[in-house]
Amino acid sequence: MKILGIGNAIVDVICKVEDNFIEKNNLTKGLMKLIFDEIEFSKLLSNLKIEKTISGGSVANSIVGLSQLGDKVGFIGKISDDTFGIKYEEGLKKENVNFFYKKKKELLPTGTCLILVTPDSERTMCTFLGTAGRINKSDIDVEAIKKSDLIFLEGYLWDEGDPKEAFNKAINLANKTAMSLSDKFCVDRHKSNFLNLVKNKLDLVFANEAEIMSLINAKDFNEVISFGKQIKKHLVVTRGEKGAVSIYNNETAEIKAKKNLKIVDLTGAGDLFASGYLHGFINNFSQNECLIKATEMSSRIIQQIGARF
């Protein structure tokens, strides 16, 4: 198997809202808020018209993109044996993704992410992790990791206790490890741990400009370039309208963002960017070729609703 993704198994529920809905519910546009109360989450959802429901989760979206590019891939994520859990598993199997998890009835339901799309196409997320956030080391399929060329993890998965143990077990067993930093709030919560991972444990890191600058407390982007060259790891940074940069050893590659796209929904832009880059990475593309494929995938996904083709 080429790549095994390990991440939060989340069902995406996509809704269109006006800007005042974001303000009224004390959300920060463009960022993800974790909701720990199932009743609070249900109340938020009850006032909305659902546009689309789909199996999601950041790394799972990337893995599906890789499958669509013809790569042999798998995924590990914790679900419950409930309606959303059954739909989740079916969604992955339909996309030719090997799902290495045996579901059972859990105390918490399958995780759900409410994706609120405002008129400017920006997405704001409210996530109730449910049982996805309870992943533990016994959920990690040892053989699946050993038989994979590379594992791909998400920062969203990292949390103290069981998830952290599962995360560390996966990294220690892996042949190569890639990770997405996921979200600036995520980076801010786990800064010292993430910095240690980036410097010492990971082979390939995906971040957006805000995440990586927060991680290393950078004042300008030149510091990010210097950091990337120092750590001798593969660092890939997306910069929105400025494009993206890949840094590996002393070599830097850069690509501009595509212009004149009819942007409908930015959900999944980073996930599918990672799909394209990882596809190039495991098939021995140059850094520049990886960036071209990554930009092609992210440009396509933002011209439709949802994070899957």
C-alpha positions as CSV (number, residue, x, y, z in Angstrom):
1,M,0.0,0.0,0.0
2,K,1.3,3.5,-0.9
3,I,-0.2,5.6,1.8
4,L,-2.2,5.0,5.0
5,G,-4.1,7.9,6.5
6,I,-4.9,8.1,10.2
7,G,-7.3,10.8,11.3
8,N,-10.6,11.9,12.7
9,A,-13.5,10.0,11.0
10,I,-16.0,12.8,10.7
11,V,-19.2,13.1,8.7
12,D,-19.3,16.6,7.0
13,V,-22.6,18.4,7.1
14,I,-22.4,21.4,4.7
15,C,-24.7,24.4,5.1
16,K,-24.8,27.9,3.5
17,V,-25.1,30.8,6.0
18,E,-25.0,34.6,6.0
19,D,-22.1,36.4,7.8
20,N,-24.4,37.4,10.7
21,F,-24.9,33.7,11.6
22,I,-21.2,33.4,12.3
23,E,-21.2,36.6,14.5
24,K,-24.4,35.6,16.3
25,N,-23.0,32.3,17.3
26,N,-19.6,33.7,18.4
27,L,-17.6,31.9,15.8
28,T,-14.4,33.0,14.1
29,K,-14.8,33.1,10.3
30,G,-12.4,30.7,8.5
31,L,-11.5,28.7,11.6
32,M,-12.6,25.5,13.3
33,K,-14.3,25.4,16.7
34,L,-14.5,22.3,18.8
35,I,-17.9,21.7,20.4
36,F,-17.8,19.3,23.3
37,D,-21.6,19.3,24.2
38,E,-23.7,17.1,22.0
39,I,-26.9,19.1,22.9
40,E,-25.2,22.4,21.9
41,F,-24.1,21.0,18.6
42,S,-27.6,19.6,17.9
43,K,-29.2,23.0,18.7
44,L,-26.8,24.8,16.3
45,L,-27.6,22.3,13.5
46,S,-31.4,22.4,14.1
47,N,-31.7,26.0,12.7
48,L,-29.9,25.2,9.4
49,K,-30.8,23.9,6.0
50,I,-28.4,21.0,5.0
51,E,-26.9,21.3,1.5
52,K,-24.9,18.1,1.5
53,T,-23.8,15.3,3.9
54,I,-20.6,13.4,3.1
55,S,-18.0,11.2,4.8
56,G,-15.2,13.6,5.7
57,G,-12.3,14.4,8.0
58,S,-9.2,16.2,6.7
59,V,-6.9,13.3,6.2
60,A,-9.7,11.1,4.9
61,N,-10.5,13.7,2.2
62,S,-6.8,13.6,1.2
63,I,-6.8,9.8,1.1
64,V,-9.9,9.7,-1.1
65,G,-8.2,12.2,-3.5
66,L,-5.2,9.9,-3.7
67,S,-7.4,7.0,-4.5
68,Q,-9.0,9.0,-7.3
69,L,-5.5,9.6,-8.6
70,G,-5.0,5.8,-8.8
71,D,-2.9,5.3,-5.7
72,K,-3.4,2.3,-3.4
73,V,-4.5,3.8,0.0
74,G,-6.1,3.0,3.3
75,F,-7.5,4.8,6.3
76,I,-7.8,4.3,10.1
77,G,-10.4,6.3,12.0
78,K,-12.7,5.6,14.9
79,I,-16.5,5.4,14.2
80,S,-19.5,4.1,16.1
81,D,-21.9,1.4,14.8
82,D,-24.6,4.0,14.1
83,T,-26.3,5.6,11.1
84,F,-23.5,8.1,10.4
85,G,-20.8,5.4,11.1
86,I,-22.3,3.0,8.6
87,K,-22.6,5.8,6.0
88,Y,-19.0,6.8,6.7
89,E,-17.6,3.3,6.1
90,E,-19.7,2.9,2.9
91,G,-18.4,6.3,1.7
92,L,-14.8,5.1,1.9
93,K,-15.4,1.7,0.4
94,K,-17.1,3.4,-2.6
95,E,-13.9,5.3,-3.2
96,N,-11.7,2.2,-3.1
97,V,-10.2,3.1,0.2
98,N,-9.3,0.2,2.5
99,F,-10.8,1.0,5.9
100,F,-8.7,-0.6,8.7
101,Y,-11.2,-0.3,11.6
102,K,-13.9,-2.7,12.9
103,K,-16.7,-0.5,14.2
104,K,-18.8,-1.4,17.3
105,K,-21.4,0.4,19.3
106,E,-19.5,3.2,21.2
107,L,-20.7,5.5,24.1
108,L,-20.4,8.5,21.8
109,P,-21.8,8.8,18.3
110,T,-19.7,9.1,15.1
111,G,-18.1,12.5,14.8
112,T,-19.7,15.3,12.8
113,C,-18.4,18.5,11.4
114,L,-20.7,21.3,10.6
115,I,-19.3,23.3,7.7
116,L,-20.7,26.8,7.4
117,V,-20.1,28.4,4.0
118,T,-20.6,32.2,3.8
119,P,-21.3,34.2,0.6
120,D,-17.5,34.9,0.2
121,S,-17.0,31.1,-0.1
122,E,-15.0,31.0,3.2
123,R,-15.8,28.0,5.4
124,T,-16.1,28.1,9.2
125,M,-16.3,24.7,11.0
126,C,-17.9,23.5,14.2
127,T,-16.8,20.0,15.0
128,F,-18.3,17.6,17.5
129,L,-15.7,14.9,17.5
130,G,-17.8,12.2,19.2
131,T,-16.1,8.8,19.2
132,A,-13.5,10.0,16.6
133,G,-11.7,11.9,19.4
134,R,-11.4,8.7,21.5
135,I,-9.0,6.9,19.2
136,N,-6.5,4.9,21.2
137,K,-3.4,2.8,20.5
138,S,-5.4,-0.5,20.3
139,D,-7.3,1.0,17.3
140,I,-4.0,1.3,15.3
141,D,-3.6,-1.6,12.8
142,V,0.1,-2.5,13.2
143,E,0.3,-4.6,10.0
144,A,-1.4,-1.9,7.9
145,I,1.2,0.7,9.0
146,K,4.2,-1.6,8.4
147,K,2.9,-2.5,4.9
148,S,2.5,1.2,3.9
149,D,5.2,3.3,2.2
150,L,4.1,6.3,4.2
151,I,1.5,7.3,6.8
152,F,-0.3,10.6,6.8
153,L,-1.5,12.1,10.1
154,E,-3.5,15.3,10.9
155,G,-2.8,17.8,13.7
156,Y,-6.5,17.6,14.6
157,L,-6.0,14.1,15.8
158,W,-3.4,15.1,18.4
159,D,-4.7,15.4,22.0
160,E,-3.3,14.4,25.4
161,G,-4.1,10.8,26.6
162,D,-5.3,8.1,24.3
163,P,-5.1,9.9,20.9
164,K,-1.5,11.1,21.7
165,E,-0.5,7.4,22.5
166,A,-2.2,6.3,19.2
167,F,-0.3,9.0,17.3
168,N,3.1,8.1,18.8
169,K,2.5,4.4,18.2
170,A,1.8,5.0,14.5
171,I,4.9,7.2,14.1
172,N,7.2,4.7,15.7
173,L,5.9,1.9,13.4
174,A,5.9,3.9,10.2
175,N,8.4,3.7,7.3
176,K,7.9,7.4,6.6
177,T,5.5,9.9,8.2
178,A,3.7,13.0,6.8
179,M,1.5,15.3,8.8
180,S,-0.7,18.3,8.3
181,L,-0.7,20.9,11.0
182,S,-4.4,21.3,10.4
183,D,-5.4,24.6,12.0
184,K,-3.7,27.6,13.7
185,F,-5.7,27.0,16.9
186,C,-4.5,23.5,16.9
187,V,-0.9,24.7,16.5
188,D,-1.3,27.2,19.3
189,R,-2.7,24.5,21.7
190,H,0.1,22.1,21.0
191,K,3.0,24.3,20.0
192,S,5.9,22.6,21.8
193,N,4.7,19.1,20.9
194,F,4.2,20.0,17.2
195,L,7.6,21.8,17.0
196,N,9.2,18.6,18.4
197,L,7.4,16.5,15.8
198,V,8.3,18.8,12.9
199,K,12.0,18.9,13.9
200,N,12.5,15.3,15.0
201,K,9.8,12.8,13.9
202,L,8.2,13.8,10.6
203,D,9.5,13.4,7.0
204,L,7.0,15.7,5.3
205,V,5.0,18.5,6.9
206,F,2.0,20.4,5.4
207,A,1.1,23.8,6.8
208,N,-0.5,27.1,5.7
209,E,1.4,30.3,6.3
210,A,-0.4,31.3,9.5
211,E,0.1,27.8,11.0
212,I,3.9,27.6,10.3
213,M,4.5,31.3,11.4
214,S,2.7,30.6,14.6
215,L,4.6,27.4,15.2
216,I,8.0,29.1,15.0
217,N,6.9,32.6,16.1
218,A,8.1,34.1,12.8
219,K,7.8,37.8,12.0
220,D,8.1,37.4,8.3
221,F,8.1,34.6,5.7
222,N,11.8,34.6,5.2
223,E,12.1,33.1,8.7
224,V,10.0,30.1,7.5
225,I,12.3,29.5,4.5
226,S,15.3,29.6,6.8
227,F,13.6,27.2,9.3
228,G,12.7,24.8,6.5
229,K,16.3,24.7,5.3
230,Q,17.6,24.1,8.8
231,I,15.4,21.2,9.8
232,K,16.4,19.2,6.6
233,K,12.8,17.9,6.3
234,H,10.3,18.3,3.5
235,L,8.2,21.4,4.4
236,V,5.3,22.4,2.2
237,V,3.5,25.7,2.9
238,T,0.3,27.0,1.2
239,R,0.0,30.8,1.1
240,G,-3.5,31.4,-0.3
241,E,-3.5,33.9,-3.2
242,K,0.3,34.0,-3.0
243,G,0.5,30.3,-4.1
244,A,2.6,27.7,-2.3
245,V,6.2,26.9,-1.4
246,S,8.1,23.6,-1.0
247,I,11.4,23.5,1.0
248,Y,13.6,20.4,1.1
249,N,17.3,20.6,2.3
250,N,18.6,23.8,0.5
251,E,16.2,23.6,-2.4
252,T,13.1,25.7,-2.6
253,A,10.3,25.4,-5.2
254,E,7.5,27.9,-5.6
255,I,4.2,28.0,-7.5
256,K,1.7,30.8,-8.0
257,A,-2.0,30.4,-7.3
258,K,-4.3,29.9,-10.4
259,K,-6.2,33.0,-11.4
260,N,-9.8,33.6,-12.6
261,L,-11.3,30.6,-10.9
262,K,-15.0,30.5,-10.1
263,I,-14.6,29.8,-6.4
264,V,-17.7,28.2,-4.8
265,D,-16.4,26.8,-1.5
266,L,-12.9,26.7,0.0
267,T,-13.7,23.5,2.0
268,G,-11.1,20.9,1.2
269,A,-8.6,23.2,-0.6
270,G,-5.8,22.2,1.8
271,D,-6.9,18.5,1.9
272,L,-6.8,18.1,-1.9
273,F,-3.6,20.1,-2.2
274,A,-2.1,17.5,0.1
275,S,-3.5,14.7,-2.1
276,G,-1.8,16.2,-5.2
277,Y,1.5,16.7,-3.4
278,L,1.6,13.3,-1.8
279,H,0.8,11.7,-5.1
280,G,3.8,13.3,-6.6
281,F,6.0,12.6,-3.5
282,I,5.3,8.8,-3.5
283,N,5.7,8.6,-7.2
284,N,9.1,10.4,-7.2
285,F,8.1,13.7,-8.8
286,S,10.3,16.7,-8.4
287,Q,9.3,19.3,-5.8
288,N,8.0,21.5,-8.7
289,E,6.0,18.7,-10.2
290,C,4.5,17.9,-6.8
291,L,3.4,21.6,-6.4
292,I,1.9,21.6,-9.9
293,K,-0.2,18.5,-9.1
294,A,-1.2,19.9,-5.7
295,T,-2.3,23.2,-7.1
296,E,-4.3,21.5,-9.9
297,M,-6.2,19.4,-7.3
298,S,-6.9,22.3,-4.9
299,S,-8.0,24.6,-7.8
300,R,-10.5,22.0,-8.9
301,I,-12.1,21.3,-5.5
302,I,-12.8,25.0,-4.7
303,Q,-14.9,25.3,-7.8
304,Q,-17.5,22.9,-6.3
305,I,-19.3,22.4,-3.0
306,G,-17.7,20.0,-0.6
307,A,-14.2,18.4,-0.2
308,R,-14.6,15.5,-2.6
309,F,-14.9,15.2,-6.4
